Amino acid sequence: MDGDAMRAVLDKELARFGEHAIDASMTLIAPDESAESMVVAALSEQDWDVVVIGGGIRKPEPLVTFFEQVVNLVRRHAPYVREVAPHDAYAIHDGALNDIGTAMVGGFLGDRDRDRGPGVAARYHRLTSGATAQIG
């Protein structure tokens, strides 16, 4: 998939969050000198509830240093954001995602090793429409 096609998919997913009244924004950055100003500008838009650094930056081994730079920018410019290591993750937003989106979320949180994800050491649960879970 080329860059334009990937951007079209991401834009469509972003619009779906809006359809569900989820305030979301996306910033695509390149591992070059423009990244810092783009990350700082995006973090300065508002106080975000969640900041996600995508797998395109955090997974490839050659980008480890760049990933660490982005994490440090988030820590410096959005100090209220904390790293989280949950024991359980519940996909309550899956209804807002299409198959590509749920695959991406599953890959970040739990589908890779069946119940443990590569991004966090959390048990990952998908709730079906109308299902509930006792938390705590």
Buried (B, 14 or more C-beta within 10 A) or exposed (E): EEEEEEEEBBEEBBEBBEEEEEEBEEEEBEBEEEBBEBBBEBBEEEEBEEBEBBEEBBBEEEBEEBBEBBBEBBEEBBEEBEEEEEEEBBBEBBEBBEEEBBEBBBBBBBBBEEEBBBBBEBBBBBBEEEEEEEEE
